[in-house]
Amino acid sequence: MSDKAEQKTGGTGRDEALVERLFRRVLDRVGAVVDRKLGRQLETQTGFTTTRLIERMNRLLDERVRDDPKRGRIAPHHLKLKVEWGTHSEAPPDTIKELEHEVLAAAIDHINDHRLRTLAPVEIETVVDIFTTGIAVDPTYGDFEDDLKLEDEARQREAEGLTAVDVPKADIKSHDVLLSARVTTPDDTHEAQLRLQPGGRRLTVGRATDSDLHLDHASVSKIHAALMLNREGTLLVSDTGSTNGTYINGRRIAYGEARQIEEGDVVGFGDVEIRFTKE
């Protein structure tokens, strides 16, 4: 084996271990007992390696390719490298940078090999995400997302024989999910409506007046929690640093931990209780 080949093999081994090292830090920090309760298990046989991360990313790239009549087959160009909260701060910066370079190079190779086009140069951004377990890559169209959604909705209306005049702007976003929130405070009960998109932006919950779900009660922190729908349509809640805690059916969830909200669950933000139902 040549020196060059040996160096390449050694580099691949290091790359393979990047994500596994980060993931192990998460498991070590949380503790084996808590991980078992959360249903997390490290796959000791195969490991959670860079190769598997890239394979998942490539599948997502293929799933999100658009067949554009004018521009051909277009792939997402903005890669979000999502790292579980608590992991990023413990990982050496050079390890994160090395992982970014590995993932970015793999995405560019995949796009070129499949003769895909992009709307902008391929780029990567690392974000700490409380709704991510371990490490994941989310390929997006970046600033073009909203424009592409409008194009899709226009084509859908055209296929259905509708015009922009026929469809109110409030009804255009066909993928939106409406949630009804029954809010119960020690003083009163009222209803609130929320609009979410699967895999879309998260909604803020708190006492601050600009919160998506504004809860005007002293037990609620200004920035209390966050809600989101994952791409499968599952509603998740995470505490973002509240003083009096976030609860599901009376059990407090840890800061930075994302938990699923089931039908019929009572979610507590301080002394305020909410039942969420899909409309």
N, C-alpha and C positions, 0 to 999 in steps of 0.2 A: 504494500500500500504506500503511495507517495506521501510526502510531508503535507502537501496541499490537501489530499483526501483526508489525512488524519486530522488536520486542523478543522476541516469542514465538519467531520463527525463530532469532534469535541464541541464545536459551536452549537451544533444541533442539540447535543445533550444538555447544554446549558439552557438553550431556548425552551426545550421540553420541560425543564424543571421550574421555569419562571412562575407560571400560574400555580403550580402545585405548591411552591414555597409560600406564595401569598395566601393561598387557600388554607394551608396548614396554620398560618399565623392566626387566621380567623378562628379555626377550631381550637387552637391552643388558648386564645384569649377568652373565648366564650366558655370553654370547658366541656368535657365529654358528657357530663350529666345533662346540661342544658341542651346540648346538641341533640341528644337522644330524644328529649322532650319535644324539640322542634322538628324532629323527623329528618335531621341532617345526618348524612353518612358519607365519609370520605371513601371513595372507591380505591381500596388498597391494591387491587390487582392491576387496574388499567391506569389509575392516577388521573388527576384533572390537569391535563397538560396543554401546552400551547397548541399542539396539533389538533386536539379536540375542540378547543376554542375557535380555531380558524375554520375547522370543518363546519361548525354551527354557523359561523359568520357567512361562509360561502353559501350555505343553504338559504339563509335569509336574503342574501344578495340576489340569488336566483328567484326566490319567491316574490321579491319586490321589483323585479325588472318590469319596465313598462314598454308596451309596443306602441310607439308613437307613429302616426301615419306620416308625419313630416320628418321626424328626426331619427327614426329607426328604433332599435332596442336600446333603452336607456336604463342604466343601473344607478343605484344610490351612490353618492360620492362623499357624504359626510358620515364618518364612523364615530359613534359614541362608545368609547371604552368605559363601561360602567363597572366601578369597583365598589364592593360592599362597604358601607360605612364602618369606620374603625380600621379597615385594612390599609387604605391609602396612606394614613398618617404613620403607620408602622413600617411601611415598605420604603426602602432606600430610593431616592429620586432616580438614580441611574438604572434601577431595576424597572421602574415604571417606564422610563424612556426607552429602554431596550425592548420592552414588551410592545410599546407603541410602534417602534420601527419594524418589528417582526410582523405585527398585524397589518400595518399599512402596506408593507411590501407584498404580503400575501394577497391583500385585496386588489392591489394594482395588477398583480400577475393574473388573478382570476378574471378580472374585467377584460384585460387584454387577450387572454387565451380564448375567451368566449366571444370576442369581437363585439363587445358592448361599448356603448358611448356613455358619457356622463355630461351633466349640465355645467359642471365646474370641476376644477382639479380635485383629485381625491385627497381628503384630509382626515385627520383623526384628532379627537378631543377626549381627554380623560376626565370623567366626572365621578364624584363620590355620590352614590345613589342609595338612599335608605330602602328603596324598594327592590334592590338587587341582592341576591344571595351569591356570594363568591364573586366571580368576574364574568361579564358578558359583553358582547359587542352588538350594538344596535345600529344597522345601516339606515340612514335617512337621506332625504333630498335637501336637508338644510333649509335655507331661506326660500327654496322653491316649493316646499310642501304645500303651503296654502294655495298658491297659483295652480299647482297640479290637481288639488282637490276640486277647485272651481272648474277646471277643464273637465274633469270626470263628471261632475254634477251637470255641466252643460250638455255633455254627450248623452247622459242618462235622460235628461229632459227632452232632448231632441229625439231619442229613440222612442220615448213615450208620447211624442207628438205634442209636447208642451213648450211654451215659450217662457221667457223670464217673467213676463207679465202674469202668467198663470200661477206662478209659484212664489209666495211671499218669501222674502229673504230669510225670515226666521225659520222657515221650513226647509231651506235648501240643504242643510247639513244632514244628509240621510243617515249617516253613521252615528250621530249623536245618541246618547242614552240619557233619558230623563230619570232622575231620582227624586222621589218624594221623601223629605226628611221631617218626621214628626218630632218636634223639639219640645222637651218637657223640662222646665226649670222649677225650682222650689216655689215660684210665684205664678207661673202660667204654662199653658201649652199652646203651641202654634205650629203651622206647617210652613216649610220652606222648599223651594224647588232648586235642583242642581242639574246642570247639563255637563256630561262628560263624554269623552271619546275613548274607545278602546285603544290603549297604547298612547293616548294623548297626554296633554299637560296635566299635572296634578293640581288639585284645588286646595287652598289653604283654609284652615279652620282656626278661629281665634277671636279674641275680643277687639282686635284692631278693626277699625271701620272699613278698611279696604280688603278684609278677608272675603274669600269667596263664600264661605259659610260664617257669617258674623253672629257670634254668640255673646250678647251683651250681659255678662254675668261676672261678678267679682272672682269667682272660682276658676274662671277660664283665663289662661295666659293670652297676652296679645298675639303671640305666635305660638299656637298650642299644638297643632297636629296637621297632617296632610292626608288627603284622600286621592286615590286614583283608580282607574280601571286598567288592568293589564290587557294585553292584546287578545286574551281569551275571554274578556268580559267579566273577570272576577274583580270584585270591589275589595280594595286593600286600604288599610289605615295604618299610619305610623305616627308616633309621638315625636315632635320636633324640638323638644326641650321645655315641656310645660312644668309648672311648679306643682300642680295638684294632680297630675297624671291623666293618662288615657286608659280606659278600661273596656273590655269586652265581656259582657255578662258578669260584671263585678270583679274580674281579674285584671290587674294592672299589667300593661305591656311595657317592655323595657324601652328606654330611649333609643331611637334609631332602629327599632325592630318593626318590620312590616308584617301585619297579620291580616288574614282574610276575614271578611265580614260575611257571615252566612245569613240566609233568609231567617228573620225572626230574632236575630241578635240585638241586644241592647248595648249601644256604644256610649260610654260615659266620657265626657270631657269635663274634668272637675266634677261639679255637682249637677251638670246638665246631662240629661240622657236623651239619646236619639235612636229612633228606629228608622232604618232606610228601606224603602221599597222601590222597585223598578216600575215605571209606569208603562 
